[in-house]
Amino acid sequence: MRRLPQDEPGEPDSRSAFRYLVWIVRGQLGLIAGGVTFGVLWMVSQALVPAAIGGGVDALARHDRGGLLRAGTAVLGLGAATAFTGIMRHRFAVSNFLSAGFRTVQVTARQATRLGAALQKRVAAGEVVSIGTTDFDHIGYSIDVTARASGSVVAIVVVTALLLRVSVPLGLVVVLGVPVLVVVVGVLLRPLHQRRRHQRELSGELTGRAADIVAGLRVLRGVGGEQEFSRRYRVESQRVRFAGVRVARVEATLEAAQILLPGCFIALVTWLGARFAVSGRISPGELVAFYAYAAFLIGPLRTLTEFAQKLTRGLVAAGRVVAVLRVEPDFPETAASVPVQEGDLDDPDSGLLVQEHRLTAVAAVRPQDAAAIAERLALLDPASNVRVRGVPLKAMALEEVRRRILLADNDATLFRGPLRDEVGAGDTLADAAAVDIVEALPDGLDTEIAERGRDFSGGQQQRLRLARALALDPPVLVLVEPTSAVDAHTEARIAERLPQRRKGRTTVVCTTSPLLLDRADTVAFVDADGRVAATGPHRELLDSCPAYAATVTRGEG
């Protein structure tokens, strides 16, 4: 069995949609060559059948048993060849379809990984989803149809040669008629391409809107915004529907042209052939062959039109893929990257110093300031100036930074699949106060969880995300409000166990929870200007810094 797709897809050519499809073709040239070879043999074997049948008719009219036997044998042989080459052509076509589609998914997924947090900021969720669904098909079909299209071109050439050998006028009708049909169809392709591209853009935006609504449904209900977003979705869906109708109009015209124009062409060839037969310029067998040729040509002509349609769709889809591939990551990797240093983390923008192997808490007057500090420490902010022993994080090998520093916030997603894949063996569940969640599941850690963990409440999701982060056990862990959705009893258990779990590791917790702050080795208080105004143990800051006390006690007492 052939392994699809390849383990390493290579670097795609993202200069244009056409160049991207050419890159796809180069990457699977052997498969395409095999498909084209069998596609040509398949079509040519069919194109020769009318000649064999016509020869049989003439042999029958002459009472030539030998000629009739030879004609029958030729039809049988051509039928067998058509069956075999058709099977092989289809096998190569499916392989080409899957290879092209999966290579597209591979390079898109790899680009999404490279972009990291920048993906959500620069590319709509609907665009990425559409690449893995509709664009996958369109790009695959644009490559798959090449075998039949190549066979159609060769078959038309063969039929034309056969017709010219029997009758020059009829051959010329085919030679001149086929290009005319292709030109007429080509006129319709340009508006189809433009309308399909517009409809594809609107569809991607609508998919992104739907994903946002589903993800924030509880919030929308809580603030009474569900109806407003539903109204907006209806309006945008109608725009997509109208764009789809405009595409369908052109497609309907194209489909009608595929039937009408070849039909008129067949009628013309048959009429001319009948007149030539009556005048004695061609034999009855040749007349039968001419009619069969005319009927046969419908297939190749429609295949060429189908090729043009699928290529148009493939170019539109490739354009969307190229748009994603062109997005530059916030932190492009450079050859000048230096090895990651170990030591204290220094954030000059806030004045925060995170001591190595200690638990540091960051309590900020404004939560967004704490979140910004966390992003700088984890090198998720392009403007980060965080240093380790005087060396900027941005100058270090990005992959190693990502391996050593983990940011876990409440935007992190729980992925669909067995819970064991999320939290490992589950030895960190107790530290995250999440044992009761697993015990309530029918299959424990082997329970299949829904996408984004929608089967769990907000507090349960938060505890499972914390268990996952602790299971990864990174050298540096940055937690943002890890207990904001749990009750005080659960928060107390987490606050008690977290320092023990992270002992000997560097941990930063952005929180204003007194329970967590009291367990930290050092607390850094960030004022309304986003700067560290005071540092020290929690209880000392309560006595020495009134602003800190007001922040963490929320003005109580």
C-alpha positions as CSV (number, residue, x, y, z in Angstrom):
1,M,0.0,0.0,0.0
2,R,1.3,3.4,-0.9
3,R,2.0,5.8,2.0
4,L,0.2,9.1,1.7
5,P,1.1,11.8,2.3
6,Q,4.8,12.2,2.4
7,D,6.6,12.6,5.7
8,E,8.2,15.9,4.6
9,P,6.2,18.0,2.1
10,G,9.1,20.4,1.4
11,E,9.0,24.2,1.2
12,P,6.0,25.4,-1.0
13,D,6.3,28.1,-3.6
14,S,4.0,30.8,-2.2
15,R,4.7,33.5,-4.8
16,S,1.3,33.0,-6.4
17,A,-1.6,30.5,-6.6
18,F,-0.4,29.2,-10.0
19,R,3.2,28.7,-8.7
20,Y,1.8,26.8,-5.7
21,L,0.0,24.4,-7.9
22,V,3.1,24.0,-10.0
23,W,5.0,23.1,-6.8
24,I,2.4,20.5,-6.0
25,V,2.8,19.0,-9.5
26,R,6.6,18.9,-9.2
27,G,6.4,17.2,-5.8
28,Q,4.3,14.3,-7.2
29,L,5.5,14.2,-10.8
30,G,5.8,10.4,-10.8
31,L,2.2,10.0,-9.7
32,I,1.0,12.5,-12.3
33,A,3.1,11.0,-15.1
34,G,1.6,7.6,-14.3
35,G,-1.9,9.0,-14.2
36,V,-1.3,10.9,-17.5
37,T,0.1,7.7,-19.2
38,F,-2.9,5.6,-18.3
39,G,-5.3,8.5,-19.0
40,V,-4.0,8.7,-22.5
41,L,-4.1,5.0,-23.1
42,W,-7.6,4.9,-21.6
43,M,-8.9,7.6,-23.9
44,V,-7.1,6.4,-27.0
45,S,-8.4,2.8,-26.6
46,Q,-11.9,4.3,-26.6
47,A,-11.2,6.5,-29.5
48,L,-10.1,3.5,-31.7
49,V,-13.3,1.6,-31.0
50,P,-15.4,3.4,-33.7
51,A,-12.8,2.6,-36.3
52,A,-13.0,-1.1,-35.4
53,I,-16.8,-1.0,-35.4
54,G,-16.9,0.7,-38.8
55,G,-14.4,-1.8,-40.2
56,G,-16.7,-4.6,-39.0
57,V,-19.7,-3.0,-40.6
58,D,-17.9,-2.8,-44.0
59,A,-16.7,-6.3,-43.6
60,L,-20.2,-7.5,-43.0
61,A,-21.4,-5.7,-46.1
62,R,-18.8,-7.4,-48.2
63,H,-19.5,-10.8,-46.5
64,D,-15.9,-10.8,-45.4
65,R,-15.8,-13.3,-42.5
66,G,-12.1,-12.8,-41.9
67,G,-12.4,-9.0,-41.8
68,L,-15.4,-9.3,-39.4
69,L,-13.4,-11.6,-37.1
70,R,-10.5,-9.2,-37.1
71,A,-12.8,-6.3,-36.3
72,G,-14.5,-8.2,-33.5
73,T,-11.2,-9.2,-32.1
74,A,-10.0,-5.6,-32.2
75,V,-13.2,-4.4,-30.4
76,L,-12.7,-7.1,-27.7
77,G,-9.0,-6.2,-27.3
78,L,-9.8,-2.5,-27.1
79,G,-12.5,-3.2,-24.5
80,A,-10.1,-5.1,-22.3
81,A,-7.5,-2.4,-22.7
82,T,-10.1,0.3,-21.8
83,A,-11.0,-1.7,-18.7
84,F,-7.5,-2.2,-17.5
85,T,-6.2,1.3,-18.2
86,G,-9.4,2.8,-16.7
87,I,-8.7,1.0,-13.4
88,M,-5.1,2.1,-13.3
89,R,-6.0,5.7,-14.3
90,H,-8.5,5.8,-11.4
91,R,-5.9,4.5,-9.0
92,F,-3.4,7.1,-10.0
93,A,-6.1,9.8,-9.9
94,V,-7.1,9.0,-6.4
95,S,-3.4,9.0,-5.3
96,N,-2.9,12.3,-7.0
97,F,-6.0,13.8,-5.3
98,L,-5.0,12.6,-1.8
99,S,-1.3,13.6,-2.2
100,A,-2.2,17.1,-3.4
101,G,-4.8,17.6,-0.7
102,F,-2.8,16.2,2.2
103,R,0.4,18.1,1.2
104,T,-1.7,21.2,1.4
105,V,-2.9,20.3,4.8
106,Q,0.6,19.5,5.9
107,V,2.1,22.8,4.8
108,T,-0.8,24.7,6.3
109,A,-0.6,22.9,9.6
110,R,3.2,23.5,9.7
111,Q,2.7,27.2,8.9
112,A,0.1,27.3,11.7
113,T,2.7,25.8,14.1
114,R,5.3,28.3,13.0
115,L,3.0,31.3,13.5
116,G,1.9,30.1,16.9
117,A,0.1,32.9,18.8
118,A,0.3,35.1,15.7
119,L,-2.1,32.9,13.8
120,Q,-5.2,34.0,15.6
121,K,-4.2,37.7,15.2
122,R,-3.5,37.6,11.4
123,V,-5.6,34.8,10.0
124,A,-9.3,34.2,10.5
125,A,-10.2,30.9,12.0
126,G,-12.6,30.3,9.1
127,E,-9.8,30.5,6.6
128,V,-7.8,27.8,8.3
129,V,-10.9,25.6,8.7
130,S,-11.8,26.0,5.0
131,I,-8.3,25.0,3.9
132,G,-8.7,21.7,5.6
133,T,-12.2,21.1,4.2
134,T,-13.2,22.7,0.9
135,D,-9.8,23.9,-0.3
136,F,-8.4,20.4,0.3
137,D,-10.9,19.0,-2.2
138,H,-10.5,21.7,-4.8
139,I,-6.7,21.5,-5.0
140,G,-6.9,17.7,-5.0
141,Y,-9.4,17.7,-7.9
142,S,-7.4,20.2,-9.9
143,I,-4.5,17.7,-9.9
144,D,-6.6,14.6,-10.2
145,V,-8.3,15.7,-13.4
146,T,-5.0,16.2,-15.3
147,A,-4.9,12.5,-16.3
148,R,-8.3,12.6,-18.0
149,A,-7.6,16.1,-19.5
150,S,-4.3,14.9,-21.1
151,G,-6.1,11.8,-22.4
152,S,-8.8,13.9,-23.9
153,V,-6.4,16.1,-25.8
154,V,-4.6,13.1,-27.2
155,A,-7.9,11.4,-28.1
156,I,-9.1,14.5,-30.0
157,V,-5.9,14.5,-31.9
158,V,-6.2,10.8,-32.7
159,V,-9.9,11.2,-33.8
160,T,-9.0,14.2,-36.0
161,A,-6.2,12.2,-37.7
162,L,-8.6,9.3,-38.3
163,L,-11.2,11.6,-39.7
164,L,-8.7,13.4,-42.0
165,R,-7.5,10.0,-43.3
166,V,-11.1,9.1,-44.4
167,S,-12.4,12.6,-45.3
168,V,-10.5,15.9,-45.3
169,P,-13.6,18.1,-45.0
170,L,-14.9,16.2,-42.0
171,G,-11.5,16.2,-40.4
172,L,-11.2,20.0,-40.9
173,V,-14.6,20.4,-39.2
174,V,-13.2,18.8,-36.1
175,V,-9.9,20.6,-36.3
176,L,-11.7,24.0,-36.5
177,G,-14.7,23.2,-34.3
178,V,-12.9,22.0,-31.2
179,P,-10.8,25.3,-30.7
180,V,-14.0,27.3,-31.2
181,L,-15.8,25.3,-28.4
182,V,-12.8,25.7,-26.1
183,V,-12.7,29.5,-26.7
184,V,-16.4,29.9,-26.0
185,V,-16.1,28.0,-22.7
186,G,-13.0,30.0,-21.8
187,V,-15.0,33.2,-22.0
188,L,-17.2,32.0,-19.2
189,L,-14.3,31.0,-17.0
190,R,-13.1,34.5,-16.1
191,P,-16.3,35.7,-14.4
192,L,-16.6,32.3,-12.8
193,H,-13.1,32.6,-11.3
194,Q,-13.8,36.1,-9.9
195,R,-17.2,35.2,-8.5
196,R,-15.9,32.0,-7.0
197,R,-13.0,33.8,-5.3
198,H,-15.4,36.4,-3.8
199,Q,-17.8,33.7,-2.6
200,R,-14.8,31.8,-1.1
201,E,-13.7,34.9,0.9
202,L,-17.2,35.5,2.2
203,S,-17.6,31.8,3.2
204,G,-14.3,31.9,5.1
205,E,-15.4,35.0,7.0
206,L,-18.7,33.4,7.8
207,T,-17.0,30.2,9.1
208,G,-14.9,32.3,11.4
209,R,-17.9,34.2,12.7
210,A,-19.7,30.9,13.4
211,A,-16.6,29.6,15.3
212,D,-16.5,32.8,17.4
213,I,-20.2,32.5,18.2
214,V,-19.9,28.9,19.3
215,A,-16.8,29.6,21.3
216,G,-18.4,32.5,23.1
217,L,-22.0,31.3,23.3
218,R,-22.1,31.3,27.1
219,V,-20.7,34.8,27.3
220,L,-23.1,36.1,24.7
221,R,-26.0,34.6,26.6
222,G,-24.8,36.1,29.8
223,V,-24.7,39.7,28.4
224,G,-27.8,39.3,26.2
225,G,-25.8,39.5,23.0
226,E,-27.0,36.2,21.5
227,Q,-29.8,37.7,19.4
228,E,-27.6,40.5,18.0
229,F,-24.9,38.0,16.9
230,S,-27.5,35.7,15.4
231,R,-28.8,38.7,13.4
232,R,-25.4,39.5,12.1
233,Y,-24.8,35.8,11.2
234,R,-28.1,35.7,9.3
235,V,-27.1,38.9,7.4
236,E,-23.7,37.6,6.5
237,S,-25.0,34.1,5.6
238,Q,-27.4,35.8,3.1
239,R,-24.4,37.5,1.5
240,V,-22.7,34.2,1.2
241,R,-25.9,32.7,-0.3
242,F,-26.2,35.5,-2.8
243,A,-22.6,35.1,-3.8
244,G,-23.2,31.4,-4.2
245,V,-26.2,32.1,-6.4
246,R,-24.1,34.3,-8.6
247,V,-21.5,31.5,-8.9
248,A,-24.3,29.0,-9.7
249,R,-25.6,31.2,-12.5
250,V,-22.3,31.1,-14.3
251,E,-21.9,27.4,-13.6
252,A,-25.3,26.8,-15.0
253,T,-24.5,28.7,-18.1
254,L,-21.3,26.7,-18.4
255,E,-23.1,23.4,-17.9
256,A,-25.6,24.3,-20.6
257,A,-22.8,25.2,-22.9
258,Q,-21.2,21.9,-22.3
259,I,-24.4,20.1,-23.5
260,L,-25.5,22.5,-26.3
261,L,-22.3,23.2,-28.0
262,P,-21.0,19.6,-28.3
263,G,-24.5,18.6,-29.3
264,C,-24.6,21.1,-32.1
265,F,-21.1,19.9,-33.1
266,I,-22.2,16.3,-33.2
267,A,-25.3,17.2,-35.3
268,L,-23.1,19.0,-37.8
269,V,-20.6,16.1,-38.1
270,T,-23.3,13.5,-38.4
271,W,-25.2,15.6,-41.0
272,L,-22.1,16.1,-43.1
273,G,-21.2,12.4,-42.8
274,A,-24.7,11.3,-43.9
275,R,-24.5,13.6,-47.0
276,F,-21.0,12.1,-47.8
277,A,-22.4,8.6,-47.4
278,V,-25.3,9.3,-49.7
279,S,-23.0,10.7,-52.4
280,G,-20.8,7.7,-52.1
281,R,-17.8,9.6,-50.8
282,I,-17.6,7.4,-47.6
283,S,-18.8,3.8,-47.0
284,P,-21.6,2.8,-44.6
285,G,-19.1,1.6,-42.1
286,E,-17.3,4.9,-42.2
287,L,-20.6,6.7,-41.7
288,V,-21.2,4.6,-38.5
289,A,-17.7,5.3,-37.4
290,F,-18.2,9.1,-38.0
291,Y,-21.3,9.1,-35.9
292,A,-19.5,7.1,-33.2
293,Y,-16.6,9.6,-33.3
294,A,-19.0,12.5,-33.0
295,A,-20.7,10.9,-30.0
296,F,-17.4,9.9,-28.4
297,L,-16.0,13.5,-28.7
298,I,-18.6,14.7,-26.2
299,G,-16.6,13.0,-23.4
300,P,-13.3,14.6,-24.2
301,L,-14.8,18.0,-24.7
302,R,-16.7,17.9,-21.5
303,T,-13.6,16.7,-19.7
304,L,-11.7,19.7,-21.0
305,T,-14.4,22.0,-19.7
306,E,-14.4,20.1,-16.4
307,F,-10.6,20.6,-16.3
308,A,-11.0,24.3,-16.8
309,Q,-13.6,24.5,-14.0
310,K,-11.6,22.5,-11.5
311,L,-8.4,24.4,-12.3
312,T,-10.3,27.6,-11.7
313,R,-11.5,26.3,-8.3
314,G,-8.0,25.0,-7.6
315,L,-6.5,28.4,-8.3
316,V,-9.0,30.1,-5.9
317,A,-8.2,27.5,-3.2
318,A,-4.5,27.8,-3.8
319,G,-4.8,31.6,-3.5
320,R,-6.2,31.2,0.0
321,V,-3.5,28.7,1.0
322,V,-0.8,31.1,-0.3
323,A,-2.3,33.9,1.7
324,V,-1.8,31.9,4.9
325,L,1.7,30.8,3.8
326,R,2.8,34.4,3.2
327,V,2.0,35.4,6.8
328,E,5.3,36.0,8.6
329,P,5.6,34.8,12.2
330,D,6.2,37.3,15.0
331,F,9.6,35.7,15.7
332,P,11.2,34.4,12.5
333,E,14.0,32.0,13.2
334,T,17.5,33.3,12.4
335,A,20.8,31.5,11.9
336,A,22.3,33.9,14.6
337,S,20.2,32.4,17.4
338,V,22.3,31.6,20.5
339,P,21.7,28.7,22.9
340,V,19.1,29.4,25.7
341,Q,20.7,30.6,28.9
342,E,19.6,29.6,32.4
343,G,19.2,32.1,35.1
344,D,16.9,34.9,36.3
345,L,14.4,36.5,33.9
346,D,14.6,40.3,33.7
347,D,11.8,42.3,32.2
348,P,13.1,45.9,31.8
349,D,9.7,47.1,30.5
350,S,8.1,46.4,33.9
351,G,11.1,46.2,36.2
352,L,10.2,42.6,37.1
353,L,13.0,40.2,38.1
354,V,12.0,36.6,38.2
355,Q,14.5,34.6,40.3
356,E,15.5,31.2,39.1
357,H,14.1,28.1,40.9
358,R,11.6,30.2,42.9
359,L,7.9,30.9,42.8
360,T,7.2,34.5,41.9
361,A,3.8,36.0,42.0
362,V,2.8,39.1,40.0
363,A,-0.1,41.1,41.4
364,A,-1.2,43.9,39.1
365,V,-3.7,46.7,39.6
366,R,-4.8,46.2,36.0
367,P,-5.1,42.5,35.0
368,Q,-4.0,43.4,31.4
369,D,-0.6,44.5,32.7
370,A,0.0,41.1,34.3
371,A,-1.1,39.4,31.1
372,A,1.3,41.6,29.1
373,I,4.2,40.7,31.4
374,A,3.4,37.0,31.1
375,E,3.5,37.3,27.2
376,R,6.8,39.1,27.3
377,L,8.3,36.5,29.7
378,A,7.1,33.6,27.4
379,L,8.4,35.5,24.3
380,L,4.9,35.7,22.8
381,D,5.1,39.5,22.4
382,P,7.3,40.7,19.5
383,A,8.2,43.8,21.5
384,S,9.5,41.7,24.4
385,N,12.9,42.9,25.8
386,V,13.2,40.1,28.5
387,R,16.8,39.1,29.2
388,V,18.5,36.1,30.8
389,R,21.9,37.0,32.2
390,G,21.9,40.0,29.9
391,V,21.1,38.0,26.8
392,P,17.8,38.9,25.1
393,L,15.3,36.0,24.8
394,K,14.8,37.1,21.1
395,A,18.4,36.3,20.3
396,M,18.1,32.7,21.5
397,A,16.9,29.6,19.6
398,L,13.2,30.0,19.4
399,E,12.4,26.3,19.5
400,E,14.4,25.9,22.7
401,V,12.7,28.9,24.2
402,R,9.3,27.4,23.5
403,R,10.5,24.1,25.0
404,R,11.8,25.7,28.2
405,I,9.2,28.4,28.9
406,L,5.5,27.6,29.0
407,L,2.7,30.1,29.3
408,A,-0.6,28.6,30.5
409,D,-3.5,31.0,30.5
410,N,-7.3,30.7,30.4
411,D,-7.4,31.0,26.6
412,A,-5.6,27.7,26.2
413,T,-7.7,25.0,24.5
414,L,-8.5,21.5,25.6
415,F,-8.2,19.3,22.5
416,R,-10.7,16.6,21.5
417,G,-9.6,13.0,22.3
418,P,-8.9,10.8,25.4
419,L,-8.3,12.9,28.5
420,R,-5.1,10.9,29.1
421,D,-3.6,12.6,26.0
422,E,-4.1,15.9,27.7
423,V,-2.9,15.3,31.2
424,G,-0.6,12.3,30.8
425,A,-0.7,9.6,33.4
426,G,-2.7,11.9,35.7
427,D,-0.1,12.2,38.6
428,T,-0.6,16.0,38.5
429,L,-4.4,15.8,38.9
430,A,-4.2,16.0,42.7
431,D,-1.9,19.1,42.5
432,A,-4.5,20.8,40.3
433,A,-7.4,19.6,42.5
434,A,-8.9,17.8,39.5
435,V,-9.1,14.2,40.8
436,D,-12.8,14.4,41.3
437,I,-13.3,15.4,37.7
438,V,-11.7,12.2,36.4
439,E,-13.4,10.1,39.0
440,A,-16.8,11.3,37.7
441,L,-16.0,10.3,34.1
442,P,-17.3,6.9,32.8
443,D,-13.9,5.7,31.6
444,G,-11.7,7.8,33.7
445,L,-8.6,9.1,31.9
446,D,-9.6,7.1,28.8
447,T,-12.8,9.1,28.4
448,E,-13.1,10.9,25.1
449,I,-13.6,14.6,25.7
450,A,-15.3,17.0,23.4
451,E,-13.7,19.7,21.4
452,R,-12.5,22.6,23.6
453,G,-13.6,20.5,26.6
454,R,-17.1,21.7,26.3
455,D,-18.3,18.8,28.4
456,F,-16.7,20.5,31.4
457,S,-17.6,23.6,33.4
458,G,-15.4,26.7,33.3
459,G,-13.8,25.7,36.6
460,Q,-13.2,22.1,35.6
461,Q,-11.6,23.3,32.3
462,Q,-9.3,25.6,34.3
463,R,-8.2,22.8,36.6
464,L,-7.6,20.4,33.7
465,R,-5.5,23.0,31.9
466,L,-3.4,23.5,35.1
467,A,-2.9,19.7,35.4
468,R,-1.8,19.6,31.8
469,A,0.7,22.5,32.3
470,L,2.1,20.8,35.5
471,A,2.4,17.5,33.7
472,L,4.6,19.1,31.0
473,D,6.9,20.2,33.9
474,P,8.8,22.9,31.9
475,P,11.8,24.6,33.5
476,V,9.9,27.9,33.5
477,L,6.1,27.9,33.9
478,V,4.1,31.1,33.6
479,L,0.5,30.8,34.9
480,V,-2.1,33.6,34.3
481,E,-5.0,33.6,36.8
482,P,-5.0,29.8,37.3
483,T,-7.7,29.8,39.9
484,S,-10.0,32.5,38.8
485,A,-12.9,30.1,38.1
486,V,-12.7,27.8,41.1
487,D,-14.2,28.0,44.6
488,A,-12.2,29.1,47.7
489,H,-11.8,25.5,49.0
490,T,-10.4,24.2,45.7
491,E,-8.2,27.3,45.4
492,A,-6.7,26.6,48.8
493,R,-5.8,23.1,47.8
494,I,-4.1,24.3,44.6
495,A,-2.2,27.0,46.5
496,E,-1.0,24.4,49.0
497,R,0.2,21.9,46.4
498,L,1.6,24.1,43.6
499,P,4.8,25.2,45.4
500,Q,5.6,21.5,46.2
501,R,5.0,20.4,42.6
502,R,7.2,23.2,41.2
503,K,9.9,23.0,43.8
504,G,13.3,23.6,42.2
505,R,11.7,25.0,39.1
506,T,11.1,28.6,38.0
507,T,7.4,29.6,38.3
508,V,5.5,32.8,37.7
509,V,1.9,33.2,38.8
510,C,0.0,36.3,37.7
511,T,-2.8,36.5,40.2
512,T,-4.4,38.7,42.9
513,S,-5.6,35.7,45.0
514,P,-4.4,36.1,48.6
515,L,-4.2,32.3,48.9
516,L,-1.7,32.0,46.0
517,L,0.2,35.2,46.9
518,D,0.7,33.9,50.5
519,R,2.5,30.8,49.1
520,A,4.8,32.6,46.7
521,D,8.5,33.1,47.6
522,T,8.3,36.7,46.3
523,V,5.4,38.9,45.2
524,A,5.9,41.7,42.7
525,F,3.2,44.4,42.9
526,V,2.6,46.1,39.5
527,D,0.9,49.6,39.7
528,A,-1.4,51.3,37.3
529,D,1.5,52.4,35.2
530,G,2.5,48.8,34.5
531,R,5.7,49.0,36.6
532,V,6.8,47.0,39.6
533,A,6.2,49.3,42.6
534,A,7.1,47.0,45.4
535,T,8.4,43.4,46.0
536,G,8.5,41.1,49.0
537,P,6.6,38.5,50.8
538,H,2.8,38.8,50.7
539,R,2.3,39.5,54.4
540,E,5.0,42.2,54.4
541,L,3.5,44.0,51.4
542,L,0.1,44.0,53.1
543,D,1.5,46.0,55.9
544,S,4.0,48.2,53.9
545,C,2.1,48.9,50.7
546,P,-1.5,50.2,51.0
547,A,-2.0,50.1,47.2
548,Y,-1.1,46.4,47.2
549,A,-3.4,45.7,50.1
550,A,-6.3,47.4,48.3
551,T,-5.6,45.4,45.2
552,V,-5.5,41.9,46.7
553,T,-8.2,42.5,49.3
554,R,-10.4,44.3,46.7
555,G,-10.9,47.1,49.1
556,E,-12.3,44.9,51.8
557,G,-11.6,45.8,55.4
